[in-house]
Amino acid sequence: MSPLFLPTTLVIVATPGTGALYTPAAGLNRGTLLASQRSGAHNSSHSEFNTR
């Protein structure tokens, strides 16, 4: 076994994957879109959130 095996394995296991980063980012983004809609800001690029 190479001396770099253990540190490399720890780095790979400890870093979050794409899904672990995307899911909270999508949730936070939707929260800000809904908050801006409720405050009266209009965002036409996200028409599925516009109910007016």
PyMOL Python script that loads the backbone (N, CA, C, O; Angstrom):
from pymol import cmd

cmd.read_pdbstr("""\
ATOM      1  N   MET A   1       0.858  -1.179   0.000  1.00  0.00           N
ATOM      2  CA  MET A   1       0.000   0.000   0.000  1.00  0.00           C
ATOM      3  C   MET A   1       0.902   1.239   0.000  1.00  0.00           C
ATOM      4  O   MET A   1       1.897   1.302   0.722  1.00  0.00           O
ATOM      5  N   SER A   2       0.541   2.195  -0.804  1.00  0.00           N
ATOM      6  CA  SER A   2       1.305   3.428  -0.940  1.00  0.00           C
ATOM      7  C   SER A   2       1.131   4.298   0.308  1.00  0.00           C
ATOM      8  O   SER A   2       0.079   4.259   0.945  1.00  0.00           O
ATOM      9  N   PRO A   3       2.152   5.082   0.660  1.00  0.00           N
ATOM     10  CA  PRO A   3       2.005   5.979   1.808  1.00  0.00           C
ATOM     11  C   PRO A   3       0.963   7.083   1.579  1.00  0.00           C
ATOM     12  O   PRO A   3       0.472   7.679   2.537  1.00  0.00           O
ATOM     13  N   LEU A   4       0.631   7.351   0.331  1.00  0.00           N
ATOM     14  CA  LEU A   4      -0.365   8.391   0.033  1.00  0.00           C
ATOM     15  C   LEU A   4      -1.792   7.853   0.019  1.00  0.00           C
ATOM     16  O   LEU A   4      -2.743   8.619  -0.135  1.00  0.00           O
ATOM     17  N   PHE A   5      -1.946   6.539   0.179  1.00  0.00           N
ATOM     18  CA  PHE A   5      -3.284   5.953   0.116  1.00  0.00           C
ATOM     19  C   PHE A   5      -4.197   6.486   1.214  1.00  0.00           C
ATOM     20  O   PHE A   5      -5.319   6.906   0.929  1.00  0.00           O
ATOM     21  N   LEU A   6      -3.745   6.475   2.442  1.00  0.00           N
ATOM     22  CA  LEU A   6      -4.590   6.911   3.563  1.00  0.00           C
ATOM     23  C   LEU A   6      -4.966   8.390   3.468  1.00  0.00           C
ATOM     24  O   LEU A   6      -6.146   8.711   3.612  1.00  0.00           O
ATOM     25  N   PRO A   7      -4.024   9.307   3.234  1.00  0.00           N
ATOM     26  CA  PRO A   7      -4.439  10.721   3.106  1.00  0.00           C
ATOM     27  C   PRO A   7      -5.383  10.955   1.920  1.00  0.00           C
ATOM     28  O   PRO A   7      -6.326  11.741   2.017  1.00  0.00           O
ATOM     29  N   THR A   8      -5.125  10.274   0.811  1.00  0.00           N
ATOM     30  CA  THR A   8      -5.993  10.438  -0.358  1.00  0.00           C
ATOM     31  C   THR A   8      -7.404   9.931  -0.051  1.00  0.00           C
ATOM     32  O   THR A   8      -8.392  10.570  -0.411  1.00  0.00           O
ATOM     33  N   THR A   9      -7.488   8.797   0.605  1.00  0.00           N
ATOM     34  CA  THR A   9      -8.786   8.240   0.972  1.00  0.00           C
ATOM     35  C   THR A   9      -9.537   9.173   1.907  1.00  0.00           C
ATOM     36  O   THR A   9     -10.742   9.365   1.745  1.00  0.00           O
ATOM     37  N   LEU A  10      -8.858   9.748   2.869  1.00  0.00           N
ATOM     38  CA  LEU A  10      -9.507  10.668   3.805  1.00  0.00           C
ATOM     39  C   LEU A  10     -10.034  11.911   3.100  1.00  0.00           C
ATOM     40  O   LEU A  10     -11.115  12.400   3.426  1.00  0.00           O
ATOM     41  N   VAL A  11      -9.282  12.416   2.145  1.00  0.00           N
ATOM     42  CA  VAL A  11      -9.725  13.603   1.405  1.00  0.00           C
ATOM     43  C   VAL A  11     -10.969  13.275   0.587  1.00  0.00           C
ATOM     44  O   VAL A  11     -11.921  14.055   0.559  1.00  0.00           O
ATOM     45  N   ILE A  12     -10.962  12.126  -0.076  1.00  0.00           N
ATOM     46  CA  ILE A  12     -12.104  11.757  -0.915  1.00  0.00           C
ATOM     47  C   ILE A  12     -13.351  11.511  -0.064  1.00  0.00           C
ATOM     48  O   ILE A  12     -14.453  11.906  -0.447  1.00  0.00           O
ATOM     49  N   VAL A  13     -13.182  10.872   1.067  1.00  0.00           N
ATOM     50  CA  VAL A  13     -14.329  10.566   1.927  1.00  0.00           C
ATOM     51  C   VAL A  13     -14.846  11.818   2.633  1.00  0.00           C
ATOM     52  O   VAL A  13     -16.051  11.944   2.851  1.00  0.00           O
ATOM     53  N   ALA A  14     -13.967  12.732   2.989  1.00  0.00           N
ATOM     54  CA  ALA A  14     -14.358  13.903   3.780  1.00  0.00           C
ATOM     55  C   ALA A  14     -14.976  15.017   2.948  1.00  0.00           C
ATOM     56  O   ALA A  14     -15.703  15.848   3.493  1.00  0.00           O
ATOM     57  N   THR A  15     -14.711  15.062   1.653  1.00  0.00           N
ATOM     58  CA  THR A  15     -15.255  16.145   0.832  1.00  0.00           C
ATOM     59  C   THR A  15     -16.674  15.803   0.382  1.00  0.00           C
ATOM     60  O   THR A  15     -16.941  14.658   0.018  1.00  0.00           O
ATOM     61  N   PRO A  16     -17.587  16.772   0.400  1.00  0.00           N
ATOM     62  CA  PRO A  16     -18.967  16.498  -0.010  1.00  0.00           C
ATOM     63  C   PRO A  16     -19.070  16.328  -1.522  1.00  0.00           C
ATOM     64  O   PRO A  16     -18.309  16.932  -2.277  1.00  0.00           O
ATOM     65  N   GLY A  17     -19.989  15.524  -1.943  1.00  0.00           N
ATOM     66  CA  GLY A  17     -20.221  15.310  -3.367  1.00  0.00           C
ATOM     67  C   GLY A  17     -21.062  16.417  -3.964  1.00  0.00           C
ATOM     68  O   GLY A  17     -21.484  17.343  -3.270  1.00  0.00           O
ATOM     69  N   THR A  18     -21.300  16.309  -5.258  1.00  0.00           N
ATOM     70  CA  THR A  18     -22.066  17.321  -5.974  1.00  0.00           C
ATOM     71  C   THR A  18     -23.484  17.436  -5.422  1.00  0.00           C
ATOM     72  O   THR A  18     -23.994  18.544  -5.255  1.00  0.00           O
ATOM     73  N   GLY A  19     -24.117  16.318  -5.142  1.00  0.00           N
ATOM     74  CA  GLY A  19     -25.485  16.343  -4.626  1.00  0.00           C
ATOM     75  C   GLY A  19     -25.584  17.000  -3.263  1.00  0.00           C
ATOM     76  O   GLY A  19     -26.564  17.679  -2.959  1.00  0.00           O
ATOM     77  N   ALA A  20     -24.557  16.794  -2.443  1.00  0.00           N
ATOM     78  CA  ALA A  20     -24.564  17.388  -1.106  1.00  0.00           C
ATOM     79  C   ALA A  20     -24.389  18.900  -1.162  1.00  0.00           C
ATOM     80  O   ALA A  20     -24.799  19.602  -0.238  1.00  0.00           O
ATOM     81  N   LEU A  21     -23.799  19.400  -2.209  1.00  0.00           N
ATOM     82  CA  LEU A  21     -23.653  20.852  -2.377  1.00  0.00           C
ATOM     83  C   LEU A  21     -24.846  21.452  -3.123  1.00  0.00           C
ATOM     84  O   LEU A  21     -25.285  22.559  -2.812  1.00  0.00           O
ATOM     85  N   TYR A  22     -25.363  20.720  -4.105  1.00  0.00           N
ATOM     86  CA  TYR A  22     -26.450  21.239  -4.932  1.00  0.00           C
ATOM     87  C   TYR A  22     -27.768  21.351  -4.166  1.00  0.00           C
ATOM     88  O   TYR A  22     -28.494  22.334  -4.317  1.00  0.00           O
ATOM     89  N   THR A  23     -28.074  20.355  -3.353  1.00  0.00           N
ATOM     90  CA  THR A  23     -29.365  20.329  -2.666  1.00  0.00           C
ATOM     91  C   THR A  23     -29.576  21.526  -1.738  1.00  0.00           C
ATOM     92  O   THR A  23     -30.609  22.186  -1.845  1.00  0.00           O
ATOM     93  N   PRO A  24     -28.638  21.835  -0.827  1.00  0.00           N
ATOM     94  CA  PRO A  24     -28.839  23.037   0.009  1.00  0.00           C
ATOM     95  C   PRO A  24     -28.828  24.328  -0.811  1.00  0.00           C
ATOM     96  O   PRO A  24     -29.559  25.268  -0.499  1.00  0.00           O
ATOM     97  N   ALA A  25     -28.001  24.375  -1.860  1.00  0.00           N
ATOM     98  CA  ALA A  25     -27.949  25.579  -2.694  1.00  0.00           C
ATOM     99  C   ALA A  25     -29.289  25.809  -3.384  1.00  0.00           C
ATOM    100  O   ALA A  25     -29.765  26.941  -3.464  1.00  0.00           O
ATOM    101  N   ALA A  26     -29.896  24.735  -3.883  1.00  0.00           N
ATOM    102  CA  ALA A  26     -31.204  24.862  -4.538  1.00  0.00           C
ATOM    103  C   ALA A  26     -32.267  25.294  -3.535  1.00  0.00           C
ATOM    104  O   ALA A  26     -33.125  26.116  -3.856  1.00  0.00           O
ATOM    105  N   GLY A  27     -32.216  24.749  -2.329  1.00  0.00           N
ATOM    106  CA  GLY A  27     -33.184  25.133  -1.300  1.00  0.00           C
ATOM    107  C   GLY A  27     -33.038  26.575  -0.891  1.00  0.00           C
ATOM    108  O   GLY A  27     -34.033  27.277  -0.716  1.00  0.00           O
ATOM    109  N   LEU A  28     -31.807  27.027  -0.736  1.00  0.00           N
ATOM    110  CA  LEU A  28     -31.578  28.425  -0.370  1.00  0.00           C
ATOM    111  C   LEU A  28     -32.002  29.358  -1.493  1.00  0.00           C
ATOM    112  O   LEU A  28     -32.574  30.418  -1.240  1.00  0.00           O
ATOM    113  N   ASN A  29     -31.725  28.970  -2.731  1.00  0.00           N
ATOM    114  CA  ASN A  29     -32.102  29.798  -3.879  1.00  0.00           C
ATOM    115  C   ASN A  29     -33.615  29.926  -3.967  1.00  0.00           C
ATOM    116  O   ASN A  29     -34.128  31.017  -4.216  1.00  0.00           O
ATOM    117  N   ARG A  30     -34.329  28.838  -3.769  1.00  0.00           N
ATOM    118  CA  ARG A  30     -35.793  28.913  -3.826  1.00  0.00           C
ATOM    119  C   ARG A  30     -36.327  29.786  -2.696  1.00  0.00           C
ATOM    120  O   ARG A  30     -37.296  30.522  -2.884  1.00  0.00           O
ATOM    121  N   GLY A  31     -35.703  29.708  -1.530  1.00  0.00           N
ATOM    122  CA  GLY A  31     -36.131  30.545  -0.415  1.00  0.00           C
ATOM    123  C   GLY A  31     -35.958  32.022  -0.713  1.00  0.00           C
ATOM    124  O   GLY A  31     -36.817  32.829  -0.358  1.00  0.00           O
ATOM    125  N   THR A  32     -34.861  32.388  -1.359  1.00  0.00           N
ATOM    126  CA  THR A  32     -34.646  33.799  -1.682  1.00  0.00           C
ATOM    127  C   THR A  32     -35.594  34.253  -2.787  1.00  0.00           C
ATOM    128  O   THR A  32     -36.024  35.407  -2.800  1.00  0.00           O
ATOM    129  N   LEU A  33     -35.924  33.346  -3.721  1.00  0.00           N
ATOM    130  CA  LEU A  33     -36.880  33.722  -4.770  1.00  0.00           C
ATOM    131  C   LEU A  33     -38.255  33.981  -4.179  1.00  0.00           C
ATOM    132  O   LEU A  33     -38.916  34.957  -4.534  1.00  0.00           O
ATOM    133  N   LEU A  34     -38.688  33.105  -3.273  1.00  0.00           N
ATOM    134  CA  LEU A  34     -39.996  33.306  -2.657  1.00  0.00           C
ATOM    135  C   LEU A  34     -40.007  34.545  -1.775  1.00  0.00           C
ATOM    136  O   LEU A  34     -41.004  35.266  -1.733  1.00  0.00           O
ATOM    137  N   ALA A  35     -38.923  34.798  -1.079  1.00  0.00           N
ATOM    138  CA  ALA A  35     -38.844  35.978  -0.230  1.00  0.00           C
ATOM    139  C   ALA A  35     -38.886  37.257  -1.071  1.00  0.00           C
ATOM    140  O   ALA A  35     -39.546  38.228  -0.699  1.00  0.00           O
ATOM    141  N   SER A  36     -38.181  37.254  -2.200  1.00  0.00           N
ATOM    142  CA  SER A  36     -38.186  38.449  -3.045  1.00  0.00           C
ATOM    143  C   SER A  36     -39.551  38.651  -3.688  1.00  0.00           C
ATOM    144  O   SER A  36     -39.967  39.786  -3.922  1.00  0.00           O
ATOM    145  N   GLN A  37     -40.256  37.544  -3.978  1.00  0.00           N
ATOM    146  CA  GLN A  37     -41.593  37.662  -4.553  1.00  0.00           C
ATOM    147  C   GLN A  37     -42.556  38.252  -3.530  1.00  0.00           C
ATOM    148  O   GLN A  37     -43.392  39.089  -3.869  1.00  0.00           O
ATOM    149  N   ARG A  38     -42.441  37.824  -2.303  1.00  0.00           N
ATOM    150  CA  ARG A  38     -43.330  38.331  -1.258  1.00  0.00           C
ATOM    151  C   ARG A  38     -43.056  39.792  -0.936  1.00  0.00           C
ATOM    152  O   ARG A  38     -43.945  40.513  -0.485  1.00  0.00           O
ATOM    153  N   SER A  39     -41.822  40.224  -1.169  1.00  0.00           N
ATOM    154  CA  SER A  39     -41.502  41.617  -0.873  1.00  0.00           C
ATOM    155  C   SER A  39     -41.908  42.551  -2.008  1.00  0.00           C
ATOM    156  O   SER A  39     -41.785  43.769  -1.887  1.00  0.00           O
ATOM    157  N   GLY A  40     -42.396  41.978  -3.117  1.00  0.00           N
ATOM    158  CA  GLY A  40     -42.862  42.805  -4.218  1.00  0.00           C
ATOM    159  C   GLY A  40     -41.907  42.852  -5.393  1.00  0.00           C
ATOM    160  O   GLY A  40     -42.240  43.433  -6.426  1.00  0.00           O
ATOM    161  N   ALA A  41     -40.737  42.263  -5.267  1.00  0.00           N
ATOM    162  CA  ALA A  41     -39.794  42.229  -6.386  1.00  0.00           C
ATOM    163  C   ALA A  41     -40.317  41.248  -7.434  1.00  0.00           C
ATOM    164  O   ALA A  41     -40.876  40.207  -7.090  1.00  0.00           O
ATOM    165  N   HIS A  42     -40.136  41.577  -8.698  1.00  0.00           N
ATOM    166  CA  HIS A  42     -40.619  40.724  -9.777  1.00  0.00           C
ATOM    167  C   HIS A  42     -39.430  40.116 -10.497  1.00  0.00           C
ATOM    168  O   HIS A  42     -38.531  40.831 -10.940  1.00  0.00           O
ATOM    169  N   ASN A  43     -39.426  38.790 -10.613  1.00  0.00           N
ATOM    170  CA  ASN A  43     -38.351  38.088 -11.295  1.00  0.00           C
ATOM    171  C   ASN A  43     -38.972  37.264 -12.412  1.00  0.00           C
ATOM    172  O   ASN A  43     -39.472  36.166 -12.171  1.00  0.00           O
ATOM    173  N   SER A  44     -38.942  37.787 -13.634  1.00  0.00           N
ATOM    174  CA  SER A  44     -39.622  37.133 -14.741  1.00  0.00           C
ATOM    175  C   SER A  44     -38.897  35.880 -15.224  1.00  0.00           C
ATOM    176  O   SER A  44     -39.493  35.079 -15.945  1.00  0.00           O
ATOM    177  N   SER A  45     -37.641  35.684 -14.855  1.00  0.00           N
ATOM    178  CA  SER A  45     -36.924  34.500 -15.309  1.00  0.00           C
ATOM    179  C   SER A  45     -37.382  33.249 -14.590  1.00  0.00           C
ATOM    180  O   SER A  45     -37.081  32.143 -15.040  1.00  0.00           O
ATOM    181  N   HIS A  46     -38.100  33.387 -13.484  1.00  0.00           N
ATOM    182  CA  HIS A  46     -38.609  32.241 -12.741  1.00  0.00           C
ATOM    183  C   HIS A  46     -40.133  32.329 -12.697  1.00  0.00           C
ATOM    184  O   HIS A  46     -40.730  32.565 -11.647  1.00  0.00           O
ATOM    185  N   SER A  47     -40.745  32.132 -13.863  1.00  0.00           N
ATOM    186  CA  SER A  47     -42.180  32.343 -13.978  1.00  0.00           C
ATOM    187  C   SER A  47     -43.000  31.332 -13.186  1.00  0.00           C
ATOM    188  O   SER A  47     -44.151  31.612 -12.848  1.00  0.00           O
ATOM    189  N   GLU A  48     -42.422  30.131 -12.873  1.00  0.00           N
ATOM    190  CA  GLU A  48     -43.198  29.163 -12.125  1.00  0.00           C
ATOM    191  C   GLU A  48     -43.450  29.592 -10.691  1.00  0.00           C
ATOM    192  O   GLU A  48     -44.319  29.033 -10.022  1.00  0.00           O
ATOM    193  N   PHE A  49     -42.699  30.585 -10.207  1.00  0.00           N
ATOM    194  CA  PHE A  49     -42.906  31.075  -8.840  1.00  0.00           C
ATOM    195  C   PHE A  49     -43.807  32.304  -8.818  1.00  0.00           C
ATOM    196  O   PHE A  49     -44.250  32.735  -7.753  1.00  0.00           O
ATOM    197  N   ASN A  50     -44.074  32.860  -9.978  1.00  0.00           N
ATOM    198  CA  ASN A  50     -44.916  34.062 -10.024  1.00  0.00           C
ATOM    199  C   ASN A  50     -46.382  33.641 -10.078  1.00  0.00           C
ATOM    200  O   ASN A  50     -46.798  32.926 -10.990  1.00  0.00           O
ATOM    201  N   THR A  51     -47.148  34.085  -9.107  1.00  0.00           N
ATOM    202  CA  THR A  51     -48.556  33.701  -9.052  1.00  0.00           C
ATOM    203  C   THR A  51     -49.477  34.867  -9.369  1.00  0.00           C
ATOM    204  O   THR A  51     -50.697  34.722  -9.293  1.00  0.00           O
ATOM    205  N   ARG A  52     -48.929  36.002  -9.717  1.00  0.00           N
ATOM    206  CA  ARG A  52     -49.750  37.181 -10.021  1.00  0.00           C
ATOM    207  C   ARG A  52     -50.274  37.115 -11.421  1.00  0.00           C
ATOM    208  O   ARG A  52     -50.986  38.020 -11.857  1.00  0.00           O
TER     209      ARG A  52
END
""", "prot")
cmd.dss("prot")
cmd.show_as("cartoon", "prot")
cmd.util.cbc("prot")
cmd.orient("prot")
